[in-house]
Protein backbone atom coordinates (compact mmCIF):
# COMPACT_ATOMS: atom_id res chain seq x y z
CA UNK A 1 0.00 0.00 0.00
CA UNK A 2 1.20 3.51 -0.81
CA UNK A 3 2.15 5.38 2.31
CA UNK A 4 -0.32 8.15 3.01
CA UNK A 5 1.37 11.54 3.09
CA UNK A 6 0.02 13.59 5.98
CA UNK A 7 0.96 17.11 6.96
CA UNK A 8 0.34 17.57 10.64
CA UNK A 9 1.72 20.64 12.36
CA UNK A 10 2.19 18.73 15.62
CA UNK A 11 4.63 16.41 13.86
CA UNK A 12 6.33 18.87 11.55
CA UNK A 13 8.35 20.95 13.93
CA UNK A 14 6.09 23.95 13.09
CA UNK A 15 3.77 23.36 16.02
CA UNK A 16 1.68 26.25 17.31
CA UNK A 17 2.33 27.50 20.86
CA UNK A 18 -0.85 25.73 22.05
CA UNK A 19 0.39 22.41 20.70
CA UNK A 20 3.82 22.92 22.20
CA UNK A 21 2.15 23.61 25.55
CA UNK A 22 0.21 20.37 25.12
CA UNK A 23 3.42 18.45 24.94
CA UNK A 24 5.01 20.24 27.86
CA UNK A 25 2.04 19.74 30.17
CA UNK A 26 1.74 16.03 29.36
CA UNK A 27 5.45 15.34 29.75
CA UNK A 28 5.66 17.33 32.98
CA UNK A 29 2.70 15.49 34.45
CA UNK A 30 4.16 12.07 33.70
CA UNK A 31 7.57 13.03 35.03
CA UNK A 32 5.95 14.19 38.27
CA UNK A 33 3.89 11.00 38.59
CA UNK A 34 6.54 8.52 37.44
CA UNK A 35 7.08 7.05 40.91
CA UNK A 36 3.35 6.42 41.40
CA UNK A 37 2.97 4.53 38.15
CA UNK A 38 6.27 2.75 38.67
CA UNK A 39 4.96 1.48 42.00
CA UNK A 40 1.78 0.33 40.29
CA UNK A 41 3.81 -1.69 37.80
CA UNK A 42 5.90 -3.21 40.58
CA UNK A 43 2.78 -4.29 42.49
CA UNK A 44 1.48 -6.13 39.41
CA UNK A 45 4.95 -7.62 38.86
CA UNK A 46 4.79 -9.03 42.40
CA UNK A 47 1.32 -10.53 41.81
CA UNK A 48 2.31 -12.31 38.55
CA UNK A 49 -1.21 -13.58 37.89
CA UNK A 50 -1.83 -15.70 34.79
CA UNK A 51 -4.55 -15.33 32.16
CA UNK A 52 -8.13 -14.89 33.38
CA UNK A 53 -6.90 -15.17 36.97
CA UNK A 54 -5.57 -11.60 37.21
CA UNK A 55 -8.09 -10.60 39.90
CA UNK A 56 -5.77 -8.43 42.00
CA UNK A 57 -3.86 -6.99 39.05
CA UNK A 58 -7.07 -5.92 37.34
CA UNK A 59 -8.34 -4.40 40.58
CA UNK A 60 -5.13 -2.35 40.99
CA UNK A 61 -5.55 -0.79 37.56
CA UNK A 62 -9.26 -0.16 38.04
CA UNK A 63 -8.63 1.53 41.37
CA UNK A 64 -5.96 3.80 39.89
CA UNK A 65 -8.33 4.86 37.13
CA UNK A 66 -11.36 5.29 39.38
CA UNK A 67 -9.30 7.54 41.65
CA UNK A 68 -8.73 9.76 38.62
CA UNK A 69 -12.42 10.09 37.82
CA UNK A 70 -12.78 7.38 35.18
CA UNK A 71 -16.06 5.50 35.04
CA UNK A 72 -15.40 1.76 35.13
CA UNK A 73 -17.41 -1.00 33.49
CA UNK A 74 -16.25 -4.26 35.03
CA UNK A 75 -16.60 -7.85 33.87
CA UNK A 76 -17.18 -6.98 30.23
CA UNK A 77 -17.46 -9.68 27.53
CA UNK A 78 -18.24 -12.27 30.24
CA UNK A 79 -14.68 -12.01 31.56
CA UNK A 80 -14.41 -11.17 35.29
CA UNK A 81 -11.02 -9.43 34.98
CA UNK A 82 -11.80 -7.43 31.81
CA UNK A 83 -12.94 -3.83 32.05
CA UNK A 84 -13.41 -0.59 30.14
CA UNK A 85 -12.54 2.72 31.85
CA UNK A 86 -13.80 5.96 30.27
CA UNK A 87 -13.32 9.68 30.81
CA UNK A 88 -14.69 12.63 28.85
CA UNK A 89 -17.50 12.80 26.34
CA UNK A 90 -18.17 12.87 22.65
CA UNK A 91 -15.84 12.26 19.74
CA UNK A 92 -13.16 11.37 19.00
CA UNK A 93 -12.80 8.24 21.09
CA UNK A 94 -9.14 7.41 21.72
CA UNK A 95 -8.50 3.99 23.22
CA UNK A 96 -5.48 2.62 25.06
CA UNK A 97 -4.86 -1.10 25.50
CA UNK A 98 -3.67 -2.43 28.86
CA UNK A 99 -2.52 -6.01 29.41
CA UNK A 100 -1.59 -7.50 32.78
CA UNK A 101 -1.28 -11.30 32.59
CA UNK A 102 1.89 -13.22 33.49
CA UNK A 103 3.36 -16.39 32.01
CA UNK A 104 3.20 -19.74 33.82
CA UNK A 105 6.18 -21.99 34.40
CA UNK A 106 8.86 -19.33 34.78
CA UNK A 107 9.85 -17.20 37.75
CA UNK A 108 12.73 -14.94 38.65
CA UNK A 109 13.67 -12.30 41.18
CA UNK A 110 14.82 -8.87 40.03
CA UNK A 111 18.47 -9.95 40.32
CA UNK A 112 20.66 -9.75 37.16
CA UNK A 113 21.63 -13.43 37.54
CA UNK A 114 19.41 -16.52 37.37
CA UNK A 115 17.45 -16.60 40.60
CA UNK A 116 14.15 -18.50 40.30
CA UNK A 117 11.58 -18.10 43.04
CA UNK A 118 10.27 -21.55 44.09
CA UNK A 119 7.23 -20.01 45.75
CA UNK A 120 6.11 -18.45 42.46
CA UNK A 121 4.63 -20.46 39.60
CA UNK A 122 4.56 -17.55 37.12
CA UNK A 123 6.41 -14.41 36.15
CA UNK A 124 6.06 -11.32 33.99
CA UNK A 125 8.39 -12.61 31.30
CA UNK A 126 6.62 -10.54 28.64
CA UNK A 127 6.40 -7.37 30.69
CA UNK A 128 2.63 -7.04 30.82
CA UNK A 129 2.84 -5.44 34.27
CA UNK A 130 4.60 -2.55 32.57
CA UNK A 131 2.15 -2.63 29.68
CA UNK A 132 -0.88 -2.25 31.96
CA UNK A 133 0.63 0.39 34.23
CA UNK A 134 2.18 2.36 31.35
CA UNK A 135 -1.06 2.52 29.38
CA UNK A 136 -2.89 3.56 32.54
CA UNK A 137 -0.38 6.36 33.03
CA UNK A 138 -0.95 7.53 29.45
CA UNK A 139 -4.73 7.45 29.85
CA UNK A 140 -4.57 9.43 33.09
CA UNK A 141 -2.22 12.00 31.54
CA UNK A 142 -4.57 12.43 28.58
CA UNK A 143 -7.52 12.75 30.97
CA UNK A 144 -5.79 15.70 32.70
CA UNK A 145 -4.99 17.22 29.31
CA UNK A 146 -8.67 17.05 28.31
CA UNK A 147 -9.65 18.77 31.54
CA UNK A 148 -6.94 21.43 31.31
CA UNK A 149 -7.53 22.32 27.66
CA UNK A 150 -11.31 21.95 27.51
CA UNK A 151 -10.99 19.77 24.44
CA UNK A 152 -13.90 17.52 23.58
CA UNK A 153 -13.20 13.82 23.33
CA UNK A 154 -13.29 10.54 25.18
CA UNK A 155 -10.31 8.62 26.47
CA UNK A 156 -10.81 4.93 27.15
CA UNK A 157 -8.58 2.33 28.67
CA UNK A 158 -9.38 -1.30 27.88
CA UNK A 159 -8.25 -3.71 30.56
CA UNK A 160 -7.55 -6.79 28.45
CA UNK A 161 -6.81 -10.09 30.23
CA UNK A 162 -5.17 -13.28 29.01
CA UNK A 163 -3.24 -12.05 25.98
CA UNK A 164 -0.90 -15.02 26.40
CA UNK A 165 -2.90 -17.70 24.63
CA UNK A 166 -6.30 -16.70 25.99
CA UNK A 167 -7.40 -14.19 23.32
CA UNK A 168 -9.03 -11.88 25.85
CA UNK A 169 -9.34 -9.03 23.35
CA UNK A 170 -11.10 -11.25 20.82
CA UNK A 171 -14.05 -11.71 23.15
CA UNK A 172 -14.11 -7.95 23.74
CA UNK A 173 -14.11 -7.32 19.99
CA UNK A 174 -16.83 -9.95 19.53
CA UNK A 175 -18.90 -8.15 22.17
CA UNK A 176 -18.73 -4.93 20.11
CA UNK A 177 -16.67 -2.98 22.63
CA UNK A 178 -14.44 -1.42 19.95
CA UNK A 179 -17.19 -0.53 17.47
CA UNK A 180 -17.21 3.23 18.21
CA UNK A 181 -13.48 3.78 18.67
CA UNK A 182 -11.66 6.21 16.37
CA UNK A 183 -8.10 5.08 17.15
CA UNK A 184 -6.47 2.40 19.30
CA UNK A 185 -3.01 2.97 20.77
CA UNK A 186 -0.89 0.30 22.41
CA UNK A 187 2.66 -0.64 23.16
CA UNK A 188 4.77 -3.56 24.28
CA UNK A 189 7.86 -3.98 26.43
CA UNK A 190 10.97 -4.75 24.40
CA UNK A 191 14.73 -4.34 24.29
CA UNK A 192 14.47 -1.40 21.86
CA UNK A 193 12.40 1.67 21.00
CA UNK A 194 10.36 1.60 17.80
CA UNK A 195 6.98 2.64 16.40
CA UNK A 196 6.91 0.66 13.17
CA UNK A 197 3.86 -0.08 11.11
CA UNK A 198 3.74 -3.74 12.05
CA UNK A 199 1.86 -6.92 11.33
CA UNK A 200 1.83 -10.30 13.06
CA UNK A 201 0.92 -13.91 12.40
CA UNK A 202 -2.66 -15.07 12.67
CA UNK A 203 -2.86 -17.87 15.21
CA UNK A 204 -5.28 -20.62 16.18
CA UNK A 205 -4.96 -23.23 18.90
CA UNK A 206 -6.79 -26.25 20.24
CA UNK A 207 -6.42 -29.10 22.69
CA UNK A 208 -6.89 -32.43 20.88
CA UNK A 209 -8.14 -35.14 23.22
CA UNK A 210 -7.95 -38.84 22.41
CA UNK A 211 -9.85 -41.48 24.36
CA UNK A 212 -9.10 -45.19 24.15
CA UNK A 213 -9.30 -48.31 26.29
CA UNK A 214 -6.95 -49.06 29.15
CA UNK A 215 -5.41 -52.46 29.67
CA UNK A 216 -2.33 -54.17 31.08
CA UNK A 217 0.38 -53.36 28.59
CA UNK A 218 2.08 -56.76 29.00
CA UNK A 219 -0.66 -59.22 30.03
CA UNK A 220 -3.44 -58.04 27.71
CA UNK A 221 -2.10 -55.50 25.22
CA UNK A 222 -4.56 -56.67 22.55
CA UNK A 223 -7.44 -55.36 24.66
CA UNK A 224 -6.02 -51.87 24.86
CA UNK A 225 -6.49 -48.94 22.53
CA UNK A 226 -3.84 -46.38 23.37
CA UNK A 227 -4.93 -42.75 23.46
CA UNK A 228 -1.22 -41.86 23.47
CA UNK A 229 -0.85 -43.72 20.17
CA UNK A 230 -3.49 -41.36 18.81
CA UNK A 231 -1.51 -38.32 19.96
CA UNK A 232 1.76 -39.69 18.58
CA UNK A 233 0.17 -40.64 15.25
CA UNK A 234 -1.25 -37.13 14.92
CA UNK A 235 2.10 -35.55 15.78
CA UNK A 236 3.89 -37.76 13.25
CA UNK A 237 1.52 -36.74 10.45
CA UNK A 238 1.69 -33.06 11.38
CA UNK A 239 5.47 -33.20 11.27
CA UNK A 240 5.22 -34.67 7.75
CA UNK A 241 2.79 -31.88 6.90
CA UNK A 242 5.42 -29.23 7.63
CA UNK A 243 7.04 -29.94 4.24
CA UNK A 244 3.81 -29.11 2.44
CA UNK A 245 2.63 -25.84 3.95
CA UNK A 246 3.70 -22.27 3.08
CA UNK A 247 7.13 -21.55 4.51
CA UNK A 248 5.86 -18.71 6.72
CA UNK A 249 3.73 -21.22 8.65
CA UNK A 250 4.56 -22.02 12.25
CA UNK A 251 3.23 -25.16 13.98
CA UNK A 252 4.13 -26.13 17.54
CA UNK A 253 2.68 -28.40 20.19
CA UNK A 254 3.10 -29.89 23.65
CA UNK A 255 1.73 -33.18 24.97
CA UNK A 256 -0.22 -32.10 28.04
CA UNK A 257 -1.30 -35.61 29.06
CA UNK A 258 0.24 -38.89 27.95
CA UNK A 259 -0.53 -41.46 30.61
CA UNK A 260 0.89 -42.18 34.04
CA UNK A 261 2.55 -45.62 33.96
CA UNK A 262 4.30 -47.54 31.15
CA UNK A 263 2.52 -50.80 32.00
CA UNK A 264 -0.95 -49.26 31.63
CA UNK A 265 -2.28 -48.56 28.14
CA UNK A 266 -3.44 -44.95 28.55
CA UNK A 267 -7.12 -44.41 27.91
CA UNK A 268 -6.71 -40.61 27.72
CA UNK A 269 -4.11 -38.39 26.11
CA UNK A 270 -4.08 -34.75 25.06
CA UNK A 271 -1.92 -32.58 22.81
CA UNK A 272 -2.09 -28.77 22.63
CA UNK A 273 -1.41 -27.22 19.19
CA UNK A 274 -0.70 -23.70 17.91
CA UNK A 275 -0.83 -23.03 14.17
CA UNK A 276 0.23 -19.66 12.71
CA UNK A 277 0.41 -17.91 9.35
CA UNK A 278 0.64 -14.25 8.23
CA UNK A 279 -2.83 -14.38 6.63
CA UNK A 280 -5.93 -15.48 8.53
CA UNK A 281 -7.59 -16.95 5.41
CA UNK A 282 -4.53 -19.10 4.62
CA UNK A 283 -4.36 -20.15 8.26
CA UNK A 284 -7.92 -21.46 8.02
CA UNK A 285 -6.94 -23.94 5.28
CA UNK A 286 -3.85 -25.12 7.14
CA UNK A 287 -5.89 -25.57 10.29
CA UNK A 288 -8.34 -27.84 8.49
CA UNK A 289 -5.44 -30.05 7.41
CA UNK A 290 -4.15 -30.29 10.99
CA UNK A 291 -7.62 -31.30 12.19
CA UNK A 292 -7.71 -33.94 9.43
CA UNK A 293 -4.50 -35.51 10.81
CA UNK A 294 -6.15 -35.79 14.23
CA UNK A 295 -9.21 -37.46 12.75
CA UNK A 296 -7.04 -39.89 10.78
CA UNK A 297 -4.95 -40.64 13.88
CA UNK A 298 -8.05 -41.52 15.85
CA UNK A 299 -9.33 -43.78 13.10
CA UNK A 300 -6.01 -45.54 12.69
CA UNK A 301 -5.54 -46.19 16.41
CA UNK A 302 -9.10 -47.17 17.23
CA UNK A 303 -9.57 -44.21 19.57
CA UNK A 304 -12.12 -41.43 19.83
CA UNK A 305 -11.30 -37.77 19.26
CA UNK A 306 -12.69 -34.46 20.37
CA UNK A 307 -10.99 -31.11 20.39
CA UNK A 308 -11.53 -27.74 22.02
CA UNK A 309 -10.59 -24.47 20.32
CA UNK A 310 -8.67 -22.49 22.94
CA UNK A 311 -7.93 -19.28 21.10
CA UNK A 312 -7.72 -17.65 17.69
CA UNK A 313 -6.18 -14.33 16.69
CA UNK A 314 -6.24 -12.40 13.43
CA UNK A 315 -3.03 -11.10 11.94
CA UNK A 316 -2.54 -7.45 12.89
CA UNK A 317 -3.40 -4.85 10.24
CA UNK A 318 -0.73 -2.14 10.11
CA UNK A 319 -1.84 1.48 9.97
CA UNK A 320 0.88 3.66 8.51
CA UNK A 321 -1.13 6.82 9.10
CA UNK A 322 -1.12 6.32 12.85
CA UNK A 323 2.39 4.81 12.92
CA UNK A 324 3.84 8.03 11.47
CA UNK A 325 2.21 10.06 14.25
CA UNK A 326 3.38 7.65 16.95
CA UNK A 327 6.93 7.62 15.55
CA UNK A 328 7.12 11.41 15.55
CA UNK A 329 6.15 11.53 19.20
CA UNK A 330 8.58 8.77 20.13
CA UNK A 331 11.36 10.82 18.55
CA UNK A 332 10.36 13.77 20.74
CA UNK A 333 10.35 11.69 23.90
CA UNK A 334 13.65 9.99 23.09
CA UNK A 335 15.17 6.77 24.34
CA UNK A 336 16.10 5.50 27.78
CA UNK A 337 18.99 6.84 29.83
CA UNK A 338 20.54 4.70 32.57
CA UNK A 339 22.46 5.86 35.60
CA UNK A 340 25.67 4.18 36.73
CA UNK A 341 23.89 1.64 38.92
CA UNK A 342 21.52 0.65 36.12
CA UNK A 343 24.39 0.39 33.67
CA UNK A 344 26.25 -1.96 36.02
CA UNK A 345 23.12 -4.07 36.45
CA UNK A 346 22.68 -4.26 32.68
CA UNK A 347 26.29 -5.31 32.13
CA UNK A 348 25.93 -8.12 34.67
CA UNK A 349 22.70 -9.36 33.13
CA UNK A 350 24.16 -9.09 29.62
CA UNK A 351 26.73 -11.76 30.53
CA UNK A 352 23.88 -14.30 30.32
CA UNK A 353 22.87 -13.19 26.81
CA UNK A 354 24.23 -14.07 23.40
CA UNK A 355 24.24 -10.52 22.10
CA UNK A 356 25.10 -9.06 18.75
CA UNK A 357 27.46 -6.11 19.40
CA UNK A 358 25.12 -3.92 17.35
CA UNK A 359 22.43 -4.07 20.03
CA UNK A 360 24.61 -2.60 22.76
CA UNK A 361 23.27 0.82 23.72
CA UNK A 362 20.10 0.56 21.67
CA UNK A 363 17.99 1.44 24.73
CA UNK A 364 19.03 5.04 24.07
CA UNK A 365 18.21 4.99 20.34
CA UNK A 366 15.00 5.21 18.33
CA UNK A 367 14.67 2.75 15.45
CA UNK A 368 13.90 4.43 12.10
CA UNK A 369 10.28 4.17 11.02
CA UNK A 370 9.70 1.09 8.90
CA UNK A 371 7.47 -1.90 8.31
CA UNK A 372 7.82 -4.99 10.51
CA UNK A 373 6.56 -8.55 10.03
CA UNK A 374 6.52 -10.10 13.47
CA UNK A 375 6.63 -13.89 13.72
CA UNK A 376 4.62 -13.72 16.93
CA UNK A 377 0.88 -13.40 17.39
CA UNK A 378 -1.39 -11.22 19.48
CA UNK A 379 -5.07 -10.67 20.08
CA UNK A 380 -4.44 -7.03 19.18
CA UNK A 381 -4.82 -8.40 15.66
CA UNK A 382 -8.60 -8.66 15.99
CA UNK A 383 -8.78 -5.13 17.41
CA UNK A 384 -6.83 -3.79 14.43
CA UNK A 385 -9.45 -5.08 11.97
CA UNK A 386 -12.19 -3.17 13.79
CA UNK A 387 -10.55 0.20 14.49
CA UNK A 388 -7.38 1.94 13.26
CA UNK A 389 -4.63 0.63 15.52
CA UNK A 390 -0.94 1.23 16.04
CA UNK A 391 1.56 0.14 18.68
CA UNK A 392 5.10 0.93 19.71
CA UNK A 393 7.87 -0.79 21.61
CA UNK A 394 9.90 0.68 24.44
CA UNK A 395 13.23 -0.49 25.85
CA UNK A 396 12.22 -1.95 29.20
CA UNK A 397 14.78 -4.78 28.99
CA UNK A 398 18.54 -4.98 28.55
CA UNK A 399 19.34 -4.96 24.79
CA UNK A 400 19.53 -8.49 23.47
CA UNK A 401 16.91 -9.84 25.87
CA UNK A 402 14.32 -12.16 24.39
CA UNK A 403 10.69 -12.04 25.51
CA UNK A 404 9.46 -14.92 27.66
CA UNK A 405 12.83 -15.16 29.39
CA UNK A 406 14.01 -14.83 32.97
CA UNK A 407 16.08 -11.83 31.91
CA UNK A 408 12.87 -10.05 30.88
CA UNK A 409 11.31 -10.74 34.28
CA UNK A 410 14.40 -9.47 36.09
CA UNK A 411 14.90 -6.16 34.30
CA UNK A 412 11.16 -5.59 34.13
CA UNK A 413 11.06 -5.51 37.92
CA UNK A 414 13.67 -2.75 38.18
CA UNK A 415 13.99 0.94 37.32
CA UNK A 416 15.25 -0.15 33.88
CA UNK A 417 11.76 -1.45 33.22
CA UNK A 418 9.93 1.56 34.62
CA UNK A 419 12.10 4.03 32.71
CA UNK A 420 11.17 2.29 29.46
CA UNK A 421 7.54 2.24 30.57
CA UNK A 422 7.64 6.01 31.03
CA UNK A 423 8.91 6.44 27.46
CA UNK A 424 5.88 4.50 26.27
CA UNK A 425 3.41 6.37 28.49
CA UNK A 426 4.68 9.73 27.26
CA UNK A 427 4.59 8.69 23.62
CA UNK A 428 1.07 7.27 23.87
CA UNK A 429 -0.30 10.30 25.69
CA UNK A 430 1.27 12.74 23.22
CA UNK A 431 -0.11 10.72 20.33
CA UNK A 432 -3.60 10.69 21.86
CA UNK A 433 -3.57 14.47 22.30
CA UNK A 434 -2.36 14.99 18.75
CA UNK A 435 -5.10 12.79 17.32
CA UNK A 436 -7.80 14.62 19.27
CA UNK A 437 -6.53 17.89 17.75
CA UNK A 438 -6.25 16.35 14.25
CA UNK A 439 -9.61 15.02 13.00
CA UNK A 440 -8.29 14.83 9.42
CA UNK A 441 -5.68 12.30 10.53
CA UNK A 442 -8.36 10.12 12.07
CA UNK A 443 -10.31 10.23 8.80
CA UNK A 444 -7.20 9.14 6.89
CA UNK A 445 -6.51 6.36 9.38
CA UNK A 446 -10.04 5.03 8.96
CA UNK A 447 -9.75 5.17 5.16
CA UNK A 448 -6.51 3.17 5.34
CA UNK A 449 -8.18 0.58 7.56
CA UNK A 450 -11.06 0.18 5.13
CA UNK A 451 -8.71 -0.18 2.19
CA UNK A 452 -6.57 -2.81 3.91
CA UNK A 453 -9.41 -5.00 5.12
CA UNK A 454 -11.43 -4.80 1.88
CA UNK A 455 -14.95 -3.70 1.05
CA UNK A 456 -16.50 -7.11 1.70
CA UNK A 457 -14.97 -7.65 5.13
CA UNK A 458 -17.20 -9.17 7.80
CA UNK A 459 -15.75 -10.01 11.16
CA UNK A 460 -15.87 -13.69 12.10
CA UNK A 461 -13.68 -14.62 15.09
CA UNK A 462 -11.36 -17.55 14.52
CA UNK A 463 -12.41 -18.99 17.85
CA UNK A 464 -16.06 -19.07 16.83
CA UNK A 465 -18.80 -18.63 19.41
CA UNK A 466 -17.11 -20.40 22.29
CA UNK A 467 -17.23 -18.81 25.73
CA UNK A 468 -14.03 -17.35 27.18
CA UNK A 469 -11.85 -20.24 28.46
CA UNK A 470 -11.59 -18.87 31.98
CA UNK A 471 -9.90 -22.05 33.23
CA UNK A 472 -7.34 -22.50 30.45
CA UNK A 473 -4.45 -21.84 32.84
CA UNK A 474 -5.71 -24.11 35.62
N, C-alpha and C positions, 0 to 999 in steps of 0.2 A: 504494500500500500504506500502511496506517495505521502511523505510526511506533510502534515498540515502546517503551513506557515502562519504563525500567529504573532501579532504585534501587541504586546501587553506592556504598558508603561511600568508596571510593578517589576517586570523582569528585565527591562531594557537598560536600567541604569539611569533613566530619565524620570524617575518616580517623582510625583508631586510631593510637597511637604506633608500632606495628610497621610499619604501612603508610607512615607519614611517614618512618620510618627507611629503608624501601625506596627511596623517592624520593631521599633525601639520599645514600645510598650509591651509587646508580646515577649520579646527576648528578656527584657528586664524582669517581667513577672516570673518567667520560668527559672531564671537565675536565682531569684529570691526564694523560690519555692523548691529548689532542687533537692534539698535535704528531705523535705516532706515526702516527695514522690520517690526518692531513693529508698526511704524507710518502707514505703508501701511495697516496692519491688522486693526488698529483702524479706518482708513478712511472707509474701507469697512464695519466695524461694525456700523459706523454711518449711512451709506447709507441703510443698511438692505433691499436690493432689493430682491423680490421673483422671483421664477423660470421663466426664459425666459424674465424677465424684468430687468435684472442686467446690464443695459446699462453702468452706471457710474462705477460699480465695475469691469466689464470686461475691461473697458478702463483704469482704474488704473493699472491693472496687465499688460496689453499690453504695456502701456507706460513704466513701470518699466523694462520690458524685452527688448523693443526696445532701451532704453537708454543704455543697456548693449550689444548691437550689435546683438541681436536675429532678425532673419527675422520672420515676422508675417504674417500668412495667416488668415484673418478675415472672419467671417460669414460662416464657414465651415458647411457642412451637412445641409444647408438651415436653420441655426439657427443664427440670427444676433449677439448674444452674445458669440457664440462659436468661439474658435480660436486654432491654432497650432503655437507655437513659436519654432524655430529651431536655433541651433548654432553648428558649426563644419561640418565635412564631413565624409562620409564613414561609415563603420561598426566598432563596434556594435552601434545600435541605442538604447539608454537608455531613457525611457519616464517617466516623472513625471505627475501625475494627480493633477489638481487644481480645486477645487469647490469653489463657492462663492455665492450661493443662500441662502436667509433667509427663515424663516418660518412665514406664516401669522397667525394672530390672537393671537399673544403673543408679549408683549413688556416689557422692563425693562431697568432701568438705570444701571450704574455700581456699585450701592450701594449694600451692603451685606444684605439688608432687602428688602422686597417686595416694589417696587416703579415703577409701570407701567407708561409708557409715553403715555398719551392720544393722542398726536399728531402723534404717530407712530402706524402703523397697522401691523408691522412685527418686528421680532427680530432674531438675530443669535443664536437661541436656540440649534443649533447643531454645532456651531463653525466653519462654513464654511469660515468665514472671515479669521480665523487662517489657515485653510486648504489651501486656495488659496495663501495667503501671504507666508506661510511656505514652500510650494512646490516651489514657485517662488524663494525664498531665496536659496533653495537647487539647483535649476537649475542654478542660477547665480553663485553660488559657484563652481559647477562642470564646468561651462563654463570657469571660471578663471583657474581652475586646468588644463583643456585641453590646454589652451593657455600657461600656465607656463611650463607644462611638455612636450609639443609637441606630446602628445598622439593623435592617430587617433581615431575618434569616433564622434557620433552625439548625442547631448543632446536635447531632445524635452520636451516642457511643453504643455500639453493639457488643455486648458481652457474649462471646462466642466460645462455648465449651468444645472439648474433645476434637481439636483439629487433628491430633495424632491418630488417624485411623478411624475416627468416629463420625466424621462429616457433620459436625454440629451446624455449620453454616448452611449446609444443604437443606436441612429441615427448616431453618429460618427463611431461606429463599422460598422453599415450597409453601410456607405459610403466608407468603406475600409481604414479608416485613421490609423488603427492599424496593417495593414497587414504586414508591413516591420519592425516591432518593435521587438527587441531581448529580452527586459525585461521591465516591467512596475512596477514602484514603487509608492506607495501612503501611506497615513496615515490618521488618523482621530483623532480629539480632543476627550478627554476622561477624566476620573478621575484617570487613572493609566497608567503605562508605560508597553507595551507588544509588542512583534513582533511574535505572534503565527502564525502557519499555520492555516488559518481560512476559514470557509465556511459560507454561509448565506442561507436564504430561497429564492427560486424563488418566484416571485410576479407578479400578473396580476391584472389590475383594469379596471373598466368601469363605465360609467354613464348610468343607465337604465332609459329610459324616457317613461312614460305612458301617453297616450292621450285619453281622454274620452269626455263626453258631459256635459256641465254645465247646471244647472237648480236650481230653488229655492228649497232649501233642505226641506222646510216645505210644500209649496203650491203644488209643482209638483215633488216630489222626484222620481216618477216612470219614469220621462223623463230623469233623469240624469244617467250618467255612470261615476262613480268616478275614476279618475286617481289615487287618493290617496288610494282607495281600492286596486288598482293594486299593488302599492308599498307595502302596508301592507300585502297583500296576499303573495307576493314574500318573504318579510322578514320573515313571519311566516314559510313558507316552508323551507327557508334556515336555520332557527333556528332549525327546526326538522332534517335537513340534518346533523347538527353538530355531531349527535350521530353515523352517519354512514360514516364518513370519517376517514382517518388515524389520529392518535392522534396528530401528529406533525403539522397538518393543522391549519392555522389561517385564520379566516374569520371575517371581520369587515366592517361596513357600517355607512354612515350618510345620512339622508334624507335632500337633498339640496333644495327641493321645495315640499311643501305639501298643497298648497292653501293659500288663504289670509283671508277668512271669513268663520265662521262655517255655515252660512246659504246659502252658495253658494257651490253647488257640484263642486269640482275642476275638470277642464277639462285638467289640466296638473300637473304632479308630477314627481319627479326625485329622484333616490337614487343612491349613489356613493359607489361602492363595491371594497374592496381589498380582494384577495384570495392568500394565501401563502402556500408553502410546500417546504421541503428541496430538492426535485428533480423536475426539470422542466417537465419531462415527466409525472410524477404523477400529478403535478399541472394541466396539460392540461386536464386530465380526470375529475378532480374535477371541473374545470372551466366549462366544458360542462354541468355538472349537475346543476351548479348554473344558467347558461343560461336557462336550461330547466325549472327551477322554475319560471323564469321571463315569459317565453312563456306561461306556464300553468296559471300563475296569470292573464295575459292579457286575455286569453281565458275565464277564469272563471268569470272575472269582466266585460266582454264586452268592453274592452278597446283595444287600439292599442299600440304596443311596438316597440321601436327601441333602440339600445344601441350603445354607442361610446367607443371603447377601448381607454383608456387614456394612460396607460403605461404598460410595461411588462419587467421584469428583470429576467435573468438567475440566478440560484444559483451560488455563487462564487466557482471556483475551487481552492483549496489550492495548493501551490507549496512549498513543504518542502525544496527543494534545495535552493530557494531564501530566504525562511524564516530563515534558519540557518545563512545565511550571514547577513541578516538584524538584527537578534538577537545579533550576535557577535558585530556588530557595535553599537547597542543600549547599550550593556554592557559597551563599551568603553566610550560612551558619558556620561552615568549615568543618574540618575533621576533629579528631580527638587528640588532646594534649595530655601527656602523662607527667607526673612529677617523678622525682628520683626514686621514691619508694615503689611506685607503680612500675617504673621501668625495670627495677631490680626484680620485682615479682614476675614481670613478663619474660625476662631473660631466663629465670629459673624454669618457668613453665615451658618455655620454648625448647629446652633441652629434651623434652619428651616428644617433640614434634619432628617429623621429616619435612623441613621447610625449604622451599625454593628461596634462594637469596633475594629474589625480586619482591617477595612479600614483606620483607623487613621494613618496618616504618609505615606500612600502608594505612595504619589507623589514623594517620595525620593527613592523608591524601583523599581527594575526591575522584572517583573513577569517571572518565569522560562519558558523556551520555551516549548510549548505544542500544542495541537490541540484544536480549539475552534469551536463550532457550534453556530453561532449567530442566534437568533430568529428574527432579523431584515432582511431587504432586501436592496440591493443597485444595481445601474446600473453598478458598477464595475464588477458585475458578468459577464455580457456579454463580457467585456474587457478580463476577465481572461480565457475565452474559446478561445480567439484568439491569445493571447501572454502570456508567463509566467508572472505571476503577484503576488506580495506580498505587504502587507500593515502592518503598525504598528499603535499603539496608543500611544499618549503622554498625560501626566497629565496636561491638561490646565484648569481643573476644580477642585474645592475642593473635596477631596475623599468622595464618597457617593452621589455625584450629578448624577442625571439621565439626559440623553439627552432630548431635547425638553422641557426643564424646564426654569423658570425664573432664577434659580440659575446658569444655564449654560450661559445664556446671560450675567449675572452680572460679573462673574469671567472672562469670555472670553473677556470682555472689559477692563481688568486690566493687570497689569504686571504679575499676576499669569498665565493668558492666554498666554502672549507673551513669558514667560520663558519656558512653555511647548512647544510652537511652535518652539522655538530655539532648543530644544532637538530633535524634529522631523526633522527639517531642517538639522541639523548636521548628524543625522543618515542616512537620505536619501542621502545626498551628499557623505558621506563616502562609502555607499553601491554602489552608482553609479560608483565611482572611482574604487572600488574593482572589480566590474563586468567588467569594461573596460579592466582592467589588467588581467582578468581571463577568457579567451575564453572557457576553458574547462567547467567552471561552467555554462556558458550560454548554451552550448551544453547539459549538463545534465538537466538543467531546461526545455529546449525544449523537451527532451525525456520524462520527467515526465509529461509535459502537454499532449503530444500525447498519453501516456499510460492512463491518467485519462479520457480523452474525448473520446477515442475509435477510432479504425481505420476507422469506417464508418461515423464519425461525419461530418455533413454538417450544417452550421449555418443558422438557420431560426429564425428571431426575433419573440418573443412572441407577439409583437405589430403589426406584419404584415407589410404592406406597407403603413400604414397611414403616413401622413405628421406630422412633429413635432407640438404638440398642443400648439402653442405659446400663446394662450389666456387662458390656463387652470387655471390660477390664477386670471383671471379678473372677 
